[in-house]
Amino acid sequence: MTQYLEFEKPLAEIEGKAEELRALARANEEMDVADEAKALDAKAEQLLKDLYKELTPWRKCQVARHPERPHCKDYIEALFTEYTPLAGDRNFADDLAVMGGLARFNDQPVVVIGHEKGSDTKSRIERNFGMARPEGYRKAVRLMEMASRFKLPVITLVDTAGAYPGKGAEERGQSEAIARSTEMCLKIGVPLISVIIGEGGSGGAVAFATANRVAMLEHSIYSVISPEGCASILWKDAEKMREAAEALRLTAQDLNKLGVNDRIIPEPLGGAHRDPKAAIKAVGGAIQEMLDELKDKDAAALVKDRRQKFLDIGSKGLAA
C-alpha cells in the first residue's frame, strides 16, 4: 500500500476512490465500473504530473525522506554481484548504519560503501536510521584503504540525515572519524564515485561524497544541516523549515548550478518510491557512465581531479 506524503493528499483521495470502485466490482461481479475507474486513473495521473512538475525544496525534502524509497541495500542487491560484506572497524564494533564490501559491478571488481536506513521498524532501529557512528566511518576508511591497495574503484551510496550525534559517538571521536574518512576520500588513487540516493546530511554525507564524480537523484537533497535544524538556529522556530529549505539551496538542481554535483539522475514520475526498479536501473546506468569517464586516468590525475573539483565548488552559479 502506497504511503502518501502530505502534499499528495488530493492524489490519495482520487486513487483511493478508484480502488474502492474496483473493490466493489470484485465483491459484486454484476457491477461494471471500468469506465469510472479508468477516468479516475487518468485524473490521478494528471494530478501526479502536476504535483511533481515543479516541487518546492521542502517538498523535495519530503520525497527524499519517503520511507518506501529504495535504500542502499536495494541498490546493492540489484546492481552488484558477488557482494561480500566486510564488517567492523578493527577497533570497536561493527556499525550497521554503514554497509560495505567487495563486489562486482557489470563484472568489474569494485568496493561499494553506503548508508543504510532500514526498511521496517526493526531494521531502522538496528541501522540507527542510517546515522553512522565513528566505527561506521572507520569501517569506510578501512574499505577505501583496501580499494586503493588493490586498485579497485570505490562507489558510495549516500543516504543519511547526518552522523549520529549521541554522547557515546562523541566520546569515541565522531568528528575525527568523519575527518579521517573525508581525508581518505581525497587521497585514494582510484576512481571514487558517489551517488546521493536520498538525503545527504552534513559531514556525515561529505565523508562518503568527497568524490571524483558526484551524482544526485532528481528528488534527493544535500545540505550542511537539515531544514528543521537550520530553522531552529536562525529563527528559533522549527516550523520555518520551508523557508530554511529554500535558503539552503539543497536540491539537486540548485547544487548542480553551484558545481557540487556533476549530474542529476532522473527519477520515475512521482519519485523513486513509485518505481524502484526504474530508479535503480537509472542509477546503475549513471554509475557506469561515470566509471567510463575516469577509467583512463592514473592515480595522480584522479587525486588532482578530485582536489580541484572541491576547490572549484561555489565558483559558479552564485549570482543565480
VENMOQUI-V413951 format. One record per residue. N is the residue number from 0. PSI is psi in whole degrees, -180 to 180 (999 if undefined). BURIAL is # if it has 16 or more other ideal C-beta (glycine too) atoms within 10 Angstrom, else .. Layout:
# VENMOQUI-V413951
n = <N:N>
psi = <PSI:PSI>
burial = <BURIAL:BURIAL>
This chain:
# VENMOQUI-V413951
n = <0:1:2:3:4:5:6:7:8:9:10:11:12:13:14:15:16:17:18:19:20:21:22:23:24:25:26:27:28:29:30:31:32:33:34:35:36:37:38:39:40:41:42:43:44:45:46:47:48:49:50:51:52:53:54:55:56:57:58:59:60:61:62:63:64:65:66:67:68:69:70:71:72:73:74:75:76:77:78:79:80:81:82:83:84:85:86:87:88:89:90:91:92:93:94:95:96:97:98:99:100:101:102:103:104:105:106:107:108:109:110:111:112:113:114:115:116:117:118:119:120:121:122:123:124:125:126:127:128:129:130:131:132:133:134:135:136:137:138:139:140:141:142:143:144:145:146:147:148:149:150:151:152:153:154:155:156:157:158:159:160:161:162:163:164:165:166:167:168:169:170:171:172:173:174:175:176:177:178:179:180:181:182:183:184:185:186:187:188:189:190:191:192:193:194:195:196:197:198:199:200:201:202:203:204:205:206:207:208:209:210:211:212:213:214:215:216:217:218:219:220:221:222:223:224:225:226:227:228:229:230:231:232:233:234:235:236:237:238:239:240:241:242:243:244:245:246:247:248:249:250:251:252:253:254:255:256:257:258:259:260:261:262:263:264:265:266:267:268:269:270:271:272:273:274:275:276:277:278:279:280:281:282:283:284:285:286:287:288:289:290:291:292:293:294:295:296:297:298:299:300:301:302:303:304:305:306:307:308:309:310:311:312:313:314:315:316:317:318:319>
psi = <129:135:123:142:166:-45:-5:9:-44:-37:-40:-40:-44:-48:-33:-41:-40:-41:-36:-42:-44:-36:-40:-41:-37:-33:-26:99:-19:-16:137:103:13:-46:-43:-43:-40:-39:-40:-38:-43:-40:-40:-40:-42:-40:-40:-43:-42:-42:-38:3:-40:79:141:161:-39:-39:-34:-36:-43:-42:-42:-29:4:129:-22:2:140:138:179:-47:-40:-42:-42:-44:-34:-34:-21:146:161:36:123:103:143:135:149:159:7:24:-51:-55:179:130:112:-8:-16:123:148:153:-172:146:177:136:114:42:8:127:133:171:130:136:141:162:136:121:-25:158:-11:178:-47:-49:-31:-38:-45:-39:1:37:30:9:107:149:175:-39:-26:-44:-33:-32:-41:-41:-44:-43:-40:-38:-43:-44:-43:-40:-39:13:46:132:149:130:124:141:111:126:82:144:-14:167:149:127:21:164:-46:-40:-41:-38:-32:9:50:-50:-42:-39:-41:-44:-41:-39:-43:-42:-42:-38:-41:-26:-10:141:38:159:133:119:134:139:124:109:-13:-99:139:95:113:-153:-25:-29:-41:-35:-20:-19:15:74:167:-40:130:122:151:136:151:-41:20:168:156:117:162:-21:157:153:-38:-43:-42:-45:-38:-35:-49:-41:0:30:106:-21:-7:22:-28:-44:-39:-41:-37:-45:-32:-19:56:0:159:-35:-44:-43:-27:-38:-33:-6:11:-43:155:-23:156:127:118:146:158:155:127:2:162:-28:-19:-23:74:-39:-43:-41:-45:-40:-41:-40:-42:-42:-41:-40:-44:-42:-41:-38:-41:-35:-28:-7:-26:1:138:177:-45:-40:-38:-45:-43:-43:-44:-44:-45:-36:-43:-26:-30:-11:133:-5:-11:155:1:-25:-6:999>
burial = <.:.:.:.:#:.:.:#:.:.:#:.:.:#:#:.:.:#:.:.:#:#:.:.:#:.:.:.:.:.:.:.:#:.:.:.:#:.:.:#:.:.:.:#:.:.:#:#:.:.:#:#:.:.:#:.:#:#:#:#:#:#:#:#:#:#:.:.:#:#:#:#:#:#:#:#:.:.:#:#:.:.:#:.:.:.:.:.:#:.:.:.:.:.:#:#:#:#:#:#:#:#:#:.:#:.:.:.:.:#:#:#:#:#:#:#:#:#:#:.:.:.:.:.:.:.:#:#:#:#:#:#:#:#:#:#:#:#:#:#:#:#:#:#:.:#:#:#:.:.:.:#:#:#:#:#:#:#:#:#:#:#:#:#:.:.:.:.:#:.:.:#:#:#:.:.:#:#:.:#:#:#:.:#:#:.:.:#:#:#:#:#:#:#:#:#:#:#:#:#:#:#:#:#:#:#:#:#:#:#:#:#:#:#:#:#:#:#:#:#:#:#:#:.:#:#:#:#:#:#:#:#:.:.:.:.:.:.:.:#:#:.:#:#:#:.:.:#:#:#:#:#:.:#:#:#:.:#:#:#:#:#:.:#:#:.:#:#:.:#:#:#:#:#:#:#:.:.:#:#:.:#:#:#:.:#:#:.:.:#:#:.:.:#:.:.:#:.:.:.:.:#:#:.:#:#:.:.:#:#:.:.:.:.:.:.:.:.:.:.>
